[in-house]
Structures are given as structure tokens and as C-alpha cells.
Amino acid sequence: MEFHTLDVFTDHPFSGNPLAVVLGADGLSSSQMLNIAREFNLSETIFVQKPEGSDHTAKVRIFHPYGELPFAGHPTIGCAILLAEMAHSGDFDVTLTLEETAGLVPVNVSRKGTDISAEFTAPVIPFAFEAGEISDEMAAAALGVTTKDIGFDKHKLNNLQGGPQFLFVPVASRAALSKAQVVNPAFQQLTNAAKHNSVYVYCRDQSGFCARMFAPENGMPEDPATGGASALFAAQLLAAGELNEGSNVFLLKQGEDMGRPSQIGLSVDLASDKITAVKIKGAAVRISNGKITVLPLES
């Protein structure tokens, strides 16, 4: 089977978020996909299959080393760019439709010269959901910062969902963001209360927002670029009063503290104080390709 790796949310090799794309994956079982994802040992691996809809580009399934995700941002961006480049030469502007577990995801891919980028519309409008009791004190202990570091302006702790789930933790300064780390058992207690394993920590900076994402139980001690969380961030911005009627555009930076800088474009459409569409934009660069042999399942 053919595979490719790309660095996503960057146009420079060896930065951004690494991704493996496995083509022709129709004959694979879920357990085989999980084993392959563990072999690549990246934050996510995406498997490309024939679409169920005749007017769709591909059906895809996304795995991290410990399980499957219904939707994720950097696999969507990287896979769409790869498929578009394989199908088109020269400059192009095309729309692909990927069938993901969370729903249909349209992705516009555009290349002009050496510049290529993709923008997808999130399949689910993000929303808050109930979790256990979570406090600023719990978040501070889990991340190794002080309680005074938690929150700024109208930004507060928030559990959000839109396919994947994330606990959003605002911190008051770039220094606090750099200081943040996974501190157990407090981090485990925080994620137990949140009822999921992913914590997105962010602060404001002069160009928009800067973030880090920790999900050690999902095989990601830290993720350099999290497109799914970036899409959910739209609801966090709404709750904090950051959105205006019409279209809102933000730049999100991630991965800087782990030496893999990433840039994620976020667009949020607001009508009558409700989010009507969320779009994520980013670049990707190819790194490697090859063949992988998949052993048959044991009887």
C-alpha cells in the first residue's frame, strides 16, 4: 500500500504537524488501521478509501495511536492537499468533499506557483457540553501554573465539542503558556472531570492567539497544530465576546514551544449572535512517500 507523509499547517519542511496518509485503504479493518497508526506513531494517520457518494472525493478514517477520531483538522488539510496535487498539475482551485465519520467535509484547495493551501468547513458547529466540576485551581495545578494565570478578559474555562472534544484553558500571558506542562496526578484529575483527554491552552498575542494542546492519553504529550481544536475555538471566542456579526478572521499560532511552529487560519461566520460556519485554513508540504506491507488478520 502506498503512503505519504506531510507537514501540515506550515510551508516549511520539519515544522508544523506531521501526518501520514495511507492510500487505497478499502481492504483494511479498524484494527489494522490502528496498528498502522501505531507504527507511524504520529499524532494522526488518515486512511483514504473509495467514497460512498458518487460526487464525493474520498471516504477517510482518522486514527491516533490509541483509537479513532470522528474528525480532525490537520489530517483533513494534509489529505486534501495531497489528493489535489496528485490529480492536478500547474495552478488550480478545486473543491474536494471528504466523507468523515463526523460528516461531509468540503475542502477548497488552491495552488498558485509554489504556494498551496486548503480551507475546510467544519462538519459540526461547536457547542459547549456538561462535564464534571472544573475549577481554575484544578487547571492551574494540572498545568503547573498559578491560579492567577488562568483566564483573561472574558475568557474562561470551557468544555467544547464538535466531533472531537477539548477543554479550553485561557492563560493570561505568553510566559504562562510557555510554562504550561502536564503535571500528574492533577492533569489526570482534570481530564477525568472533563470526561475526555484533550486540553487546549491558549493566550492572546499581538497577531491573534497562541496555543498549545496536551493529550498524553491519546499518545500526544503535546500536539504542534490541532485543526479540530482550532475549529472549536470559534465557540470559545463567541463565549468571550470576541466575534462580530458577519465574517471574523483570526490567526492561531501553535507548536512554537516544541520547535515546530504552525500557523492556522480560522474564519467564523456569525449571524444573529449564532455561529453559522467555521472554516480552517492551512498549508502543507510533502516530506516522504513509500510502501507499507499489511499483514492479514489472524484467524
Residue, then its C-alpha position, 0 to 999 in steps of 0.5 A: m500500500e502506498f503512503h505519504t507523509l506531510d507537514v501540515f499547517t506550515d510551508h516549511p519542511f520539519s515544522g508544523n504537524p506531521l501526518a501520514v496518509v495511507l492510500g487505497a485503504d478499502g481492504l483494511s479493518s479498524s484494527q489494522m488501521l490502528n496498528i498502522a497508526r501505531e507504527f507511524n506513531l504520529s499524532e494522526t494517520i488518515f486512511v483514504q478509501k473509495p467514497e460512498g457518494s458518487d460526487h464525493t472525493a474520498k471516504v477517510r478514517i482518522f486514527h491516533p495511536y490509541g483509537e479513532l477520531p470522528f474528525a480532525g483538522h490537520p489530517t483533513i488539510g494534509c489529505a486534501i492537499l495531497l489528493a489535489e496535487m496528485a490529480h492536478s498539475g500547474d495552478f488550480d482551485v478545486t473543491l474536494t468533499l471528504e466523507e468523515t465519520a463526523g460528516l461531509v467535509p468540503v475542502n477548497v484547495s488552491r495552488k498558485g506557483t509554489d504556494i498551496s493551501a486548503e480551507f475546510t468547513a467544519p462538519v459540526i458547529p461547536f457547542a459547549f457540553e456538561a462535564g464534571e466540576i472544573s475549577d481554575e485551581m484544578a487547571a492551574a495545578a494540572l498545568g503547573v501554573t498559578t491560579k492567577d494565570i488562568g483566564f483573561d478578559k472574558h475568557k474562561l474555562n470551557n468544555l467544547q465539542g464538535g466531533p472531537q472534544f477539548l477543554f479550553v484553558p485561557v492563560a493570561s500571558r505568553a510566559a504562562l503558556s510557555k510554562a504550561q506542562v502536564v503535571n500528574p496526578a492533577f492533569q489526570q484529575l482534570t481530564n477525568a472531570a472533563k470526561h475526555n483527554s484533550v486540553y487546549v491552552y491558549c493566550r492572546d498575542q499581538s497577531g491573534f492567539c497562541a496555543r498549545m494542546f496536551a493529550p498524553e492519553n491519546g499518545m500526544p504529550e503535546d500536539p504542534a497544530t490541532g485543526g479540530a481544536s482550532a475549529l472549536f475555538a470559534a465557540q470559545l471566542l463567541a463565549a468571550g465576546e470576541l466575534n462580530e456579526g458577519s465574517n471574523v478572521f483570526l490567526l492561531k499560532q501553535g507548536e512554537d514551544m516544541g520547535r515546530p511552529s504552525q500557523i492556522g487560519l480560522s474564519v467564523d461566520l456569525a449571524s444573529d449572535k449564532i455561529t453559522a460556519v467555521k472554516i480552517k485554513g492551512a498549508a502543507v508540504r510533502i516530506s516522504n512517500g513509500k510502501i507499507t506491507v499489511l499483514p492479514l488478520e489472524s484467524 
